[in-house]
């Protein structure tokens, strides 16, 4: 509102004038406050805009880099380049907009505040001062006595002068007020109108820019529809091929090697062989061999130039080698008595390689008149192709695979809380599926109530997927909605207001209002039933066949004194190996090192080995402070038992009559009995996930889950905040117990969840000490790999996050086997402290 002051009224200095002045001064003070706030907000907006532009530039830079990386795909490269240019133009328009905001709002209003409002304040100071002087003169004039003429004259003169000065200053002050009131309107509107025109220009420029881009976007949209159709077709073809290959018999390891009979490239045969080095160590290295153009060559990597082993096969002979410790060996001998010792993976492959070399020699003699002609490999009877070993197993599930598996559980096809069909989210610690609205509400509850994960966007570990499949919406709703109908509570439906759904979910999971509390008798019956169930599980595994002991390494002394000296001098400065030969056999029996062990680093020697050389470096590193030239002999394949591992604990689990029955005790025995629904029910009844049984060596539910032998129950407790390092009365944590029982999958899980492998029990034994005493090479391998990875991360600095790639790959494989192929891990007897 515009407030003006009348000039005539100000000369009267009436109460009306004073009231008007007071109103104006309050209005101007509030105006100054609002303008200062607006200027500060404008400065904050400009700073945020500059930060946004900076981040946007980095994003556009990333698009350009992606376009450069996609040079082989012309459509992607040209489209991304065009999009990046358009986005860069929008960034420029944004920059102009923020510059205009700085000129029109910040600068212009700051000038108005500093100049015009400052003049008003100065005029106000003079007006207040002269008003006080006038008031004093009036009082003095009124107090002048009648009989003192000189005081009367003096008071009259002062009053006259003060009134004259007051009239002059008050007129100036009123003028300043009226000018300010008139100018404030124009200044504010001028700055804001300029800012709004800047926005108008910005959006017009953006509209024009994207109008030019629209035809390209429509064209790409049409192409994208076809690409989606093609991708779906390719996916179906891949799935069909995957299913066909998966049905093949891969029981014979010989089928994992491929033989190439492509006559166009001159390769008669190719595949992996171990080659004995000619150095003093006589080390064996795995290399890719091929017979081509009358030569025997090998490569370490695909891009390496082939190394020629035999220049002319016509001058060589090939024979079996049965006088060395390693199996399946053969030798190619040249006329100069220079030989090349090689080893195949099986007797069948050795015979195939020997026959291929012999036929290649014969073919070379037949074709010796024409040196430029390629070998006729069709005459060789050994150049057929064996079936491929198939693609590697999928380590984790993502997208549609996880979605289909979880939604196949009864009740999971709709949201657990509101019934919305086709949910795409899940709570992993509750084991339920959720729609997007309910998942957002679950996130707001906090991870101590619900941990939300996407069924289509996130990667799912095998043990977590099994956890989801063993619970489900039906099981959880029977627990958390047991009394809902009894209490008359209405369950939300799809489309209900968010606040109603949120209130219901909080009542269900936070307040647990609908959970049916068991009576003491019901709780007692439940605990006794679970303890009996655990006994049945234990007794069912008493008649399992004994598992074979781990293979023992065979050592071979150095060939001569000089060779031993060379070994000692070459390895003197290296530290002891983390792995002994037995553990290496365990490690490499699971994984093809060409695809898994890409690089294992030696921190002291500085040696970096490629995928094919990793085993060579590990196998030749001295163990147990020995510097002798030792080689681990190849052990025959070990038969894997076809039954699950017995859940026999370190000491016999005996049920006793407790002093008090509680939900924690129910969780305790349900964990041992591997009953996830009873575990979920105990947690819903208020059981503490880290409950300690003081009557049984202070064991926790997680330790009892280890005793039960189930990987999924351990995962469920860990997802519900179980302490992976909580110890019992013997000072043993879950990792100790899993190691003593030989549960390799659980050891792998606990190490991934941050278990402390350096913790010692009351006997001063760490998990690694126990694994070594039990001769369990699988668990020793995992523990030492985890320790090596930890040391490497510490050496790389405090900001290292990823860890060693070998460590991650091997742990993924152990996780996959523990969840999908547990028989493969059941090779060792549980730890027995009395065993010699």
Rosetta blueprint (number, residue, H / E / L):
1 X L
2 X L
3 X L
4 X L
5 X L
6 X L
7 X H
8 X H
9 X H
10 X H
11 X H
12 X H
13 X L
14 X L
15 X H
16 X H
17 X H
18 X H
19 X H
20 X H
21 X H
22 X H
23 X H
24 X H
25 X H
26 X H
27 X H
28 X H
29 X H
30 X H
31 X H
32 X H
33 X H
34 X H
35 X H
36 X H
37 X H
38 X H
39 X H
40 X H
41 X H
42 X H
43 X H
44 X H
45 X H
46 X H
47 X H
48 X H
49 X H
50 X H
51 X H
52 X H
53 X H
54 X H
55 X H
56 X H
57 X H
58 X H
59 X H
60 X H
61 X H
62 X H
63 X H
64 X H
65 X H
66 X H
67 X H
68 X H
69 X H
70 X L
71 X L
72 X L
73 X L
74 X H
75 X H
76 X H
77 X H
78 X H
79 X H
80 X H
81 X H
82 X H
83 X H
84 X H
85 X H
86 X H
87 X H
88 X H
89 X H
90 X H
91 X H
92 X H
93 X H
94 X H
95 X H
96 X H
97 X H
98 X H
99 X H
100 X H
101 X H
102 X H
103 X H
104 X H
105 X H
106 X H
107 X H
108 X H
109 X H
110 X H
111 X H
112 X H
113 X H
114 X H
115 X H
116 X H
117 X H
118 X H
119 X H
120 X H
121 X H
122 X H
123 X H
124 X H
125 X H
126 X H
127 X H
128 X H
129 X H
130 X H
131 X H
132 X H
133 X H
134 X H
135 X H
136 X H
137 X H
138 X H
139 X H
140 X H
141 X H
142 X H
143 X H
144 X L
145 X L
146 X L
147 X L
148 X L
149 X H
150 X H
151 X H
152 X H
153 X H
154 X H
155 X H
156 X H
157 X H
158 X H
159 X H
160 X H
161 X H
162 X H
163 X H
164 X H
165 X H
166 X H
167 X H
168 X H
169 X H
170 X H
171 X H
172 X H
173 X H
174 X H
175 X H
176 X H
177 X H
178 X H
179 X H
180 X H
181 X H
182 X H
183 X H
184 X H
185 X H
186 X H
187 X H
188 X H
189 X H
190 X H
191 X H
192 X H
193 X H
194 X H
195 X H
196 X H
197 X H
198 X H
199 X H
200 X H
201 X H
202 X H
203 X H
204 X H
205 X H
206 X H
207 X H
208 X H
209 X H
210 X H
211 X H
212 X H
213 X H
214 X H
215 X H
216 X H
217 X H
218 X H
219 X H
220 X H
221 X H
222 X H
223 X H
224 X H
225 X H
226 X H
227 X H
228 X H
229 X H
230 X H
231 X H
232 X H
233 X H
234 X H
235 X H
236 X H
237 X H
238 X H
239 X H
240 X H
241 X H
242 X H
243 X H
244 X H
245 X H
246 X H
247 X L
248 X L
249 X L
250 X L
251 X L
252 X L
253 X H
254 X H
255 X H
256 X H
257 X L
258 X L
259 X L
260 X L
261 X L
262 X L
263 X H
264 X H
265 X H
266 X L
267 X E
268 X E
269 X E
270 X E
271 X E
272 X E
273 X E
274 X E
275 X E
276 X E
277 X L
278 X L
279 X L
280 X L
281 X L
282 X L
283 X L
284 X E
285 X E
286 X E
287 X E
288 X E
289 X E
290 X E
291 X E
292 X E
293 X L
294 X L
295 X E
296 X E
297 X E
298 X E
299 X E
300 X L
301 X L
302 X L
303 X L
304 X L
305 X L
306 X L
307 X E
308 X E
309 X E
310 X E
311 X L
312 X L
313 X H
314 X H
315 X H
316 X L
317 X E
318 X E
319 X E
320 X E
321 X E
322 X L
323 X L
324 X L
325 X L
326 X L
327 X L
328 X L
329 X E
330 X E
331 X E
332 X E
333 X E
334 X L
335 X L
336 X L
337 X L
338 X L
339 X E
340 X E
341 X E
342 X E
343 X E
344 X L
345 X L
346 X L
347 X H
348 X H
349 X H
350 X H
351 X H
352 X H
353 X H
354 X H
355 X H
356 X H
357 X H
358 X H
359 X H
360 X H
361 X H
362 X H
363 X H
364 X H
365 X H
366 X H
367 X L
368 X L
369 X L
370 X L
371 X L
372 X L
373 X L
374 X L
375 X L
376 X L
377 X H
378 X H
379 X H
380 X L
381 X L
382 X L
383 X L
384 X L
385 X L
386 X L
387 X L
388 X L
389 X L
390 X L
391 X L
392 X L
393 X L
394 X L
395 X L
396 X L
397 X E
398 X E
399 X L
400 X H
401 X H
402 X H
403 X H
404 X H
405 X H
406 X H
407 X H
408 X L
409 X L
410 X L
411 X L
412 X L
413 X L
414 X E
415 X L
416 X L
417 X L
418 X L
419 X L
420 X L
421 X E
422 X L
423 X L
424 X L
425 X E
426 X E
427 X E
428 X L
429 X L
430 X L
431 X L
432 X E
433 X E
434 X E
435 X L
436 X H
437 X H
438 X H
439 X H
440 X H
441 X H
442 X H
443 X H
444 X H
445 X H
446 X L
447 X L
448 X L
449 X L
450 X L
451 X L
452 X E
453 X E
454 X E
455 X L
456 X L
457 X L
458 X L
459 X E
460 X E
461 X L
462 X H
463 X H
464 X H
465 X H
466 X H
467 X H
468 X H
469 X H
470 X H
471 X L
472 X L
473 X H
474 X H
475 X H
476 X H
477 X H
478 X H
479 X H
480 X H
481 X L
482 X L
483 X L
484 X H
485 X H
486 X H
487 X H
488 X L
489 X L
490 X L
491 X L
492 X L
493 X L
494 X L
495 X L
496 X L
497 X L
498 X H
499 X H
500 X H
501 X H
502 X H
503 X H
504 X H
505 X H
506 X H
507 X H
508 X H
509 X H
510 X H
511 X L
512 X L
513 X L
514 X L
515 X L
516 X L
517 X L
518 X L
519 X L
520 X H
521 X H
522 X H
523 X H
524 X H
525 X H
526 X H
527 X H
528 X H
529 X H
530 X H
531 X H
532 X H
533 X H
534 X H
535 X H
536 X H
537 X H
538 X H
539 X H
540 X L
541 X L
542 X L
543 X L
544 X L
545 X L
546 X L
547 X L
548 X L
549 X L
550 X L
551 X L
552 X L
553 X L
554 X L
555 X L
556 X L
557 X L
558 X L
559 X L
560 X L
561 X H
562 X H
563 X H
564 X H
565 X H
566 X H
567 X H
568 X H
569 X H
570 X H
571 X H
572 X L
573 X L
574 X L
575 X L
576 X L
577 X L
578 X L
579 X L
580 X L
581 X H
582 X H
583 X H
584 X H
585 X H
586 X H
587 X H
588 X H
589 X H
590 X H
591 X L
592 X L
593 X L
594 X L
595 X L
596 X L
597 X L
598 X L
599 X L
600 X L
601 X E
602 X L
603 X L
604 X L
605 X L
606 X L
607 X L
608 X E
609 X L
610 X L
611 X L
612 X L
613 X L
614 X H
615 X H
616 X H
617 X H
618 X H
619 X H
620 X L
621 X L
622 X L
623 X L
624 X L
625 X L
626 X L
627 X L
628 X L
629 X L
630 X L
631 X L
632 X L
633 X L
634 X L
635 X L
636 X L
637 X L
638 X L
639 X L
640 X L
641 X L
642 X L
643 X L
644 X L
645 X L
646 X L
647 X L
648 X L
649 X L
650 X L
651 X L
652 X L
653 X L
654 X L
655 X L
656 X L
657 X L
658 X L
659 X L
660 X L
661 X L
662 X L
663 X H
664 X H
665 X H
666 X H
667 X H
668 X H
669 X H
670 X H
671 X H
672 X H
673 X L
674 X L
675 X L
676 X H
677 X H
678 X H
679 X H
680 X H
681 X H
682 X H
683 X H
684 X H
685 X L
686 X L
687 X L
688 X L
689 X L
690 X L
691 X L
692 X E
693 X E
694 X L
695 X L
696 X L
697 X L
698 X L
699 X E
700 X E
701 X H
702 X H
703 X H
704 X H
705 X H
706 X H
707 X H
708 X H
709 X L
710 X L
711 X H
712 X H
713 X H
714 X H
715 X H
716 X H
717 X H
718 X H
719 X H
720 X L
721 X L
722 X L
723 X L
724 X L
725 X L
726 X L
727 X L
728 X L
729 X L
730 X L
731 X L
732 X L
733 X L
734 X H
735 X H
736 X H
737 X H
738 X H
739 X H
740 X H
741 X H
742 X L
743 X L
744 X H
745 X H
746 X H
747 X H
748 X H
749 X H
750 X H
751 X H
752 X H
753 X L
754 X L
755 X L
756 X L
757 X L
758 X L
759 X L
760 X L
761 X L
762 X L
763 X L
764 X L
765 X L
766 X L
767 X H
768 X H
769 X H
770 X H
771 X H
772 X H
773 X H
774 X L
775 X L
776 X L
777 X H
778 X H
779 X H
780 X H
781 X H
782 X H
783 X H
784 X H
785 X H
786 X H
787 X H
788 X H
789 X H
790 X H
791 X H
792 X H
793 X H
794 X H
795 X H
796 X H
797 X L
798 X L
799 X L
800 X L
801 X L
802 X L
803 X L
804 X L
805 X H
806 X H
807 X H
808 X H
809 X H
810 X H
811 X H
812 X H
813 X H
814 X H
815 X H
816 X H
817 X H
818 X H
819 X H
820 X H
821 X L
822 X H
823 X H
824 X H
825 X H
826 X L
827 X L
828 X L
829 X L
830 X L
831 X L
832 X L
833 X L
834 X L
835 X L
836 X L
